[in-house]
Amino acid sequence: MELVNNYSSWIIPEFIEFIKTNDGDTMPVWQPDKWKGHPLLDAAREKTRCGYAHRNHDFQQFNSQSSDMSKFNLTLPHIPDDDRKSFWWIVKLFPGQMQPMHFDPHLISIPNPLRYTMFLEDWKPGHIFVWDDNYISSYKAGDMFKWNDPMMYHGVVNIGHETRYTLQITTYD
């Protein structure tokens, strides 16, 4: 992960209030049908089958198609040297929620993807983002990180007492 810049000026207080007071779309963590037919994702699916398949894990997500999101007319922060097509989503992770170690299946069908994560609030104890054998802590609201490899193995968990909010961006050709 490489720090790109801090975009705290992009974070609109009304928008943060909206995602804090609305649930967004409930997304299941375990989606095995999205992972079939690609060796890397098949291997990850087999690893997570050990226990996650029998649990009802989910997380909250907002994107441009989520209800009432159109009223914000969001324009993503300008990412230097990456003026390609993009799509985004916001992950709202309540205390106790997680996304176990995984690869993102949506990247399989996208030409030359790059991934970015921007934290929407300052780091709080218990907010954990792990990739390979690394983790990020002590980030500030607006810190945007570029993933060194969009297909890196990663996971997130909120073992804290406050909800965690991130903006996820994928750019592609």
C-alpha positions as CSV (number, residue, x, y, z in Angstrom):
1,M,0.0,0.0,0.0
2,E,1.3,3.4,-1.0
3,L,-0.1,6.7,0.4
4,V,-1.3,8.8,-2.6
5,N,-2.4,11.9,-0.8
6,N,-4.8,13.2,1.7
7,Y,-8.2,14.3,0.3
8,S,-9.9,15.4,3.6
9,S,-11.3,18.4,1.7
10,W,-13.4,16.0,-0.4
11,I,-15.2,14.6,2.7
12,I,-18.5,16.6,2.8
13,P,-19.9,16.7,6.4
14,E,-23.5,16.2,5.0
15,F,-22.4,13.1,3.1
16,I,-20.8,11.6,6.2
17,E,-23.9,12.3,8.2
18,F,-26.0,10.6,5.6
19,I,-23.9,7.4,5.6
20,K,-23.8,7.4,9.4
21,T,-27.6,7.7,9.7
22,N,-28.6,5.3,6.8
23,D,-27.8,1.6,6.4
24,G,-27.0,1.5,2.7
25,D,-27.2,-1.9,1.0
26,T,-26.6,-5.1,3.0
27,M,-24.0,-7.2,1.2
28,P,-23.2,-10.8,2.1
29,V,-19.6,-11.6,2.8
30,W,-19.9,-15.1,1.6
31,Q,-20.7,-15.1,-2.2
32,P,-19.2,-18.3,-3.5
33,D,-20.9,-18.1,-6.9
34,K,-18.9,-15.0,-7.8
35,W,-15.7,-16.9,-7.2
36,K,-16.1,-19.9,-9.5
37,G,-13.8,-20.6,-12.5
38,H,-10.7,-18.6,-11.6
39,P,-7.8,-20.5,-9.9
40,L,-6.9,-17.7,-7.5
41,L,-10.4,-17.1,-6.4
42,D,-11.3,-20.8,-6.2
43,A,-8.3,-21.3,-3.8
44,A,-9.5,-18.4,-1.6
45,R,-13.1,-19.8,-1.6
46,E,-11.8,-23.1,-0.4
47,K,-9.8,-21.5,2.4
48,T,-12.8,-19.5,3.6
49,R,-15.2,-22.4,3.3
50,C,-13.7,-23.7,6.6
51,G,-16.2,-21.7,8.7
52,Y,-17.4,-18.6,7.1
53,A,-19.8,-20.4,4.7
54,H,-21.9,-21.4,7.7
55,R,-22.2,-18.0,9.2
56,N,-24.4,-15.1,8.3
57,H,-21.8,-12.4,7.8
58,D,-22.6,-9.2,6.0
59,F,-21.6,-5.5,5.8
60,Q,-23.2,-2.3,4.6
61,Q,-22.3,-0.6,1.3
62,F,-23.2,2.5,-0.5
63,N,-22.6,3.2,-4.2
64,S,-24.0,5.5,-6.9
65,Q,-27.0,3.2,-7.3
66,S,-27.9,3.2,-3.6
67,S,-31.1,5.0,-2.6
68,D,-30.7,8.7,-2.1
69,M,-27.0,8.8,-3.2
70,S,-27.8,10.7,-6.3
71,K,-28.6,13.9,-4.3
72,F,-24.9,14.2,-3.4
73,N,-23.7,14.3,-7.0
74,L,-20.3,13.0,-5.9
75,T,-17.2,13.5,-8.0
76,L,-14.3,11.4,-6.9
77,P,-11.1,13.0,-5.7
78,H,-8.7,13.4,-8.6
79,I,-6.1,10.7,-8.4
80,P,-2.8,11.8,-10.0
81,D,-1.7,9.8,-13.0
82,D,-4.9,7.9,-13.1
83,D,-7.6,9.5,-15.3
84,R,-9.2,6.2,-16.4
85,K,-12.8,5.0,-16.0
86,S,-13.7,4.3,-12.4
87,F,-16.4,3.1,-10.0
88,W,-16.7,3.4,-6.3
89,W,-18.4,2.1,-3.2
90,I,-18.4,3.0,0.5
91,V,-18.0,0.3,3.1
92,K,-19.7,0.8,6.4
93,L,-18.5,-1.7,8.9
94,F,-20.3,-1.9,12.2
95,P,-18.5,-3.1,15.4
96,G,-18.2,-6.9,15.2
97,Q,-18.4,-7.0,11.4
98,M,-15.7,-8.3,9.2
99,Q,-14.6,-9.4,5.7
100,P,-12.3,-12.4,6.1
101,M,-9.1,-12.6,4.0
102,H,-10.1,-12.7,0.4
103,F,-9.4,-11.5,-3.2
104,D,-12.0,-9.2,-4.9
105,P,-13.9,-11.3,-7.5
106,H,-15.1,-8.2,-9.4
107,L,-11.5,-7.5,-10.6
108,I,-11.4,-10.7,-12.8
109,S,-13.5,-9.1,-15.6
110,I,-12.0,-5.6,-15.5
111,P,-9.1,-4.6,-17.8
112,N,-6.0,-3.5,-16.0
113,P,-7.6,-2.6,-12.6
114,L,-6.1,-0.4,-10.0
115,R,-7.5,-0.2,-6.4
116,Y,-7.6,2.7,-4.0
117,T,-8.8,2.9,-0.4
118,M,-9.6,6.2,1.3
119,F,-10.4,6.4,5.0
120,L,-13.3,8.7,5.7
121,E,-12.5,9.2,9.4
122,D,-9.4,9.1,11.5
123,W,-8.2,5.6,12.7
124,K,-9.9,4.3,15.8
125,P,-8.8,1.4,18.1
126,G,-10.1,-1.9,16.7
127,H,-10.3,-0.8,13.1
128,I,-8.1,-3.3,11.3
129,F,-7.1,-3.5,7.6
130,V,-4.8,-6.4,6.7
131,W,-3.1,-7.4,3.5
132,D,-0.7,-10.2,3.1
133,D,1.3,-9.8,6.3
134,N,0.9,-6.0,6.7
135,Y,-1.7,-3.7,8.2
136,I,-2.5,0.0,8.3
137,S,-3.2,2.0,11.5
138,S,-2.9,5.6,12.5
139,Y,-4.4,6.9,9.3
140,K,-6.2,10.2,9.1
141,A,-9.6,11.1,7.5
142,G,-8.9,11.6,3.7
143,D,-5.8,9.4,3.5
144,M,-5.9,7.6,0.2
145,F,-3.8,4.5,-0.4
146,K,-3.0,2.8,-3.7
147,W,-2.9,-0.9,-3.6
148,N,0.4,-2.3,-4.9
149,D,-1.4,-5.2,-6.4
150,P,-5.2,-5.0,-7.0
151,M,-5.4,-8.8,-6.5
152,M,-3.7,-8.9,-3.1
153,Y,-5.1,-11.1,-0.4
154,H,-6.7,-8.8,2.2
155,G,-9.3,-8.5,4.9
156,V,-10.9,-6.1,7.3
157,V,-12.4,-6.4,10.8
158,N,-14.0,-3.9,13.2
159,I,-13.3,-5.1,16.7
160,G,-13.7,-1.5,18.0
161,H,-16.6,0.3,19.5
162,E,-17.3,2.7,16.6
163,T,-18.4,2.1,13.0
164,R,-15.6,2.2,10.3
165,Y,-16.1,4.0,6.9
166,T,-14.0,3.7,3.8
167,L,-14.3,4.8,0.2
168,Q,-13.2,2.1,-2.2
169,I,-12.3,3.0,-5.8
170,T,-11.4,0.8,-8.8
171,T,-10.0,2.4,-11.9
172,Y,-9.6,0.5,-15.2
173,D,-8.9,0.9,-19.0
